[in-house]
Amino acid sequence: MICGGLACLALFPGAASAAEGVDPDRQQGEDQWVPSLAIVSGVTIQQQHGYVDSESFVGGSPTSVPLRGPFEGSDIGVSPFVGGSLELMAPALPIATRPRFFLAGEILPTFASDRSVVVEGDPSCIRGPEAGAPCASDVTVFGARSFGEDSLNGEGSRTSAQVDTLVFGMNLGVAFPVQAGKRQLRIKPSIGWINYKIDASGIVVDGECSPPSQCTDIVTEFPPLPPFVTPGFLREVTLTGNGSQFFNGIGPGVDLEMDVGRYGPIGVSLLMGVRAYRVLGDRTITFDATQAFDDAVGTDVDTASWKVKVDPWMYRGNVGIRFLWFGSPD
């Protein structure tokens, strides 16, 4: 578990004494290049907007009629991550405050959930109106009760989005040392770049019957179907699609690090930071699907289209621990 704050000092016996022995007028390793490895954990936050529409071209007509009307929605995508950062910090500049440039590369495995950006109805599978009724595609006999289009369950539309696992980026900035009592701190403003991928998916489920009042294919097995009852026909429309896109963002950030100890050649510091990224280029994922029918309902073509658009800004917060390589102790 990543710790934070002064509570982490308990994890490093002797850390306090190590820090107290540091010359307050001199940074650790300020005359050398200092590589380091950080383990970080945090979240990214970005608003996502979705759209879904579906149409039916009945009987080969060039004009369409709504299948399930257009729907829009939005959701805040919160994506937790745990990853690592490799950083190289330059020697201190011989000017006031003795700042140090640094360059860092990050790999941030992300564990985001699949977010439903737009939801209408209950898109699953077409089934009867009874509670717990099985999917129509799984049965050949519905039982003695018949039902019509208006009582079907399992119809609806959904647009979903999910941040892919692999996220990586870079940061370039300047570290300003600050002495806080007997502790050395570094305030690290920087410019960062992030690259991530969003996978989007969509589904539209709709049921149509012929005649509309009779969806049951077989009303009953025994006794045989009465001659005055016309068997019905159920068409299950299931349109699915998916798309993905890589996004790049750049923006400002700031980290705060506190040295908590040194153990031979290795220094240890705790860190926390926040960052904002402006997403560049096209921010919209679009995809569609088509399904053609020639059955008892008619000769029709049904289509669906989906969109997922991300907000222009992504925000990030993280905490972590850094291990710095100073070489031989001074």
N, C-alpha and C positions, 0 to 999 in steps of 0.2 A: 504494500500500500504506500502511495506517495504521501510523505508527511509535509507539513508546512508550518511556518512560524517558529517561535522559540521552543515549542514543544519538541522539535526534532533534536534539540541539543542532547536530550536524554539518550538518543540512539548513538551518540558519538562520545564515549567516555574520554575525558581529557580535552574535548574540543574547546571548552572555555579557556583553559590554560593556554592552549595553542594560539588562540586568537589574541589573548592578552599579551603574548610575547611579541606581537607584531609592532614594528616601529610605526607610529601613527603618521609620520611624515613620508612613509615609503610604502608603495603597494607591493604585494607579493609578486615576484617575478616581473617587475615593471621594466626591466632592461632586456627582456627576452621574449621570443615568440612562445605563446602558451596555448597548446592544443587542449581541448576538453571534450568530454562526452556528457550530455545531459539526458536524463530520463524524464519525460514530461507527460502530464495527463491533463485533459481539459475537454472543452466542448466548442464546437462551432455552431453558430445560429444564423439561419437565413430564411427569410420569408419566401414561400413558393406559391404560385398561382396556377390554377388548372382550368381546363375547359374540355367539354365533351359534347359532341353533337352526332346524331344519327338520322339517316334518311332512307326512304324506300322508293325505288323506281318501279312502279307497279305496271305489270304487263308490258314491259319494254318501253314505257313512256320516257321521253327525254327530260321531263320535269319530275321533280321528286315531291314526296309528301313526308312530313315528319314521322319518324319511327318512334323515337323517344326524344322529346324536345331538347334544345340546347341547355346546358347547365354549366355554371361557373362556381368556383370555390377557391379557398386559399388555406394555407396551413403554415405554421412555423416549424421548420425542420431543425431539430436539435440533435446534433451528431457528436456523441462522445468519442474520444480517441485516447490511445496510449501509444507513445512512440519515443523516438530518440532523435537527438540533434548532435552533430559534430561541428565544433566551432574552433576557429583559429583566431587568437587575439594577438595583435601586433604589440611591439614595445611601446611604452608611453612616449608621447610627443613631448619635447622639452619646452613646453609652454605652460601658462597658468592652468591649473587644475590637472595637468598631466593626463589628458584623455588618451584613449587607446582605440584604434579602429578594430573591428572584428567582422568576420564573415562566417556564416553558419549555414549548413544544409540540414534539412529535416526530412524524416520519413515518419508519417503519422498514421498508422493503421487505424481505421475508423470503424466503429461498430454501430452504424445507424440502422434504425428500424425503417420498414417500408411504410411511408406516410400516405394516407388517403387524402389527397388534395381536394378531390370532388367525389361526393357520394350521393347518389339518388336511388332510392329504393333499396332492394336487397339483391344485387346481382350475384346469383349463385347457379341454380339450375331450376328449370321450370318444374313445378310440382303442383299437386292439388291443394285445395284450401284447408284441408284438415291439418291439425297440429301434428307435426312429425311425419307428414306424408313424404314418401320417397321421391327421388328424382324421376320424372316421367320417362327419361331414357333408360332407367333401370328396371322398368316393369312393363309387362304386356297386357295386364289386366288391372284396371283401376278399381274395380268393385262395382257395387250396385248403384252408387251415387254418381250422377253425371254433373258436370260443371262447365261454365262458360269462360270466355276470355277475361271477363271482369273480376273473376274470383281466383285467377292464377296467382301463385306465389313464386318467388325467385326472380322476378323481373327487376331491372334497374341498370344503372350506369356507374362506373367508377374510373377515376384517374388517379394513379399512384406514382410516387417518386421516392427514390432512395439514393443516398450518397454511397458511392462505391467504396470498397475497403481501402484501396491504395490512394493515399493523399501525400503529396510531397511538396516541398518549397525551399526557399532560401531567404536569408536575412542579411542585410549589410547595414552596419551602424557604428556608433561611437559609444564607448563606455566611459562614463565620468565617475571617478572615485569620490566617495564621500565618507568621512570618518564620523561615526555615530557612537560617541563614548569610546569604548574599547573595541568596537566592531567596525570592520571595513565593509562598506556597501558599494555597489556599482549601479548607477542609473544608466540604462542602455536604450536610448531612442534609436530606432532603425526604420529602414524601408524594407518591406517584405514582399515576397511573391509566393503564390500558392497555385497548385494545379490539382484539380479534382474532377471526378466524373460523376454524373447523375444518370441513373438508370430509371426510365419511366415506363409504365405499363398501363394498359386500359382494357376495359371489358364493357360490353353492352349485351344484355340478355333481354329478350322479348319473346312473348308467345302469341301466336295467331292461330285461330281455329276456323274450321269450315264444317258446318256453319258456326258463326261466332258464339252461339248459345250452347254448342255441343262440342267439347274438347275431348271427350272420352272415345278412344278407339274401340274399346270393347266394354259395353256396359256391364255385362255379367257373363260368366262362362256357362253356368247351369241355373235355370233352364236356358235353352237357346234364346237368342235375341228375338223379341216379338217382331212380327212383320211390319208393324206400323212405326217402329223406332229406326231412325236412320243413324247408322254409325257415324261418329264425328271423326275429324282429323285434326291433330295437333302439330303445328310447325314450331319448332324451337329454334329461335335465332340467337346464335352466340357469336359475337364479333369480338376478337381479341387482337391486340397489337402491342408493340413495344418499340422503344427507341432509346438512344443514349447520346450523350454529348460531353466532351471535355470542356471545362471552364478554367480560365486563368484570371487571377486577380492580383492586384498590387495595392499596397497601402501602408500607412504608418502604424507603428506599434511602439510600445515601451515595456521594458522588463526591469525588475528590481531584483538584485541579487545580494545576498548577505553571506559573507564567509563565516563558516562555523568551526573550521579546524583544518589542521594540516598534519598528515601522517607520512613522514618521510617525504618522498617526492610528490605525493598526491595531496592536493587541496580539495576541500569539500565546501560547497556553498548551496544554499537554498534559494529558489527563485520563484517568482510569480510574474505574470505579464498579461497584457491585453493587446488586441490588434484589430484593425479593420481593413478589409480588402475591397477595393472597387473592381467589380467584375468587368472584363474587357470583351468587346465584340458582341456577337449575337447571343442572347440569353434565353432563347426559346427552343424547346424540343418539340417537333411535330411528327406525327405518324398516323396511319390510317389502316383500315381493313375493309374488305369487301366479301360478301357471300351471295351466291346466286342460287335461286330456287326454281324448280319446275315440279309442282306437286298439286295436291288438291286445292290448296289456297290460291295458287296462280303461278304465273311465270314472272318472278320479281327479282330485283337485285337490291340488296340492302348494303348500305355503307355506313361507316363510323369514322370519325376523326377526333383526335385528341391533341391537346397542347399542354405543355408544362413550361412555365416561365419563371425564372428566379429573379429575385430582387437585385438591384445593382450593387448592393452592399452585403458582404458577409462579415460577421463579427466573431471574435475568438477570445477565449480566456483560458489560461493554463497555470498550473503550478508544477514544480519539479525539483529535482536535485541534480547538481552538476559536480563532476569529478574533473579537476584540473591537473595537468601534468606540469610540474615545476622543475623536474629533474632533481639533482642533489640538493638537500636543504642548505640554505645560506649559513 
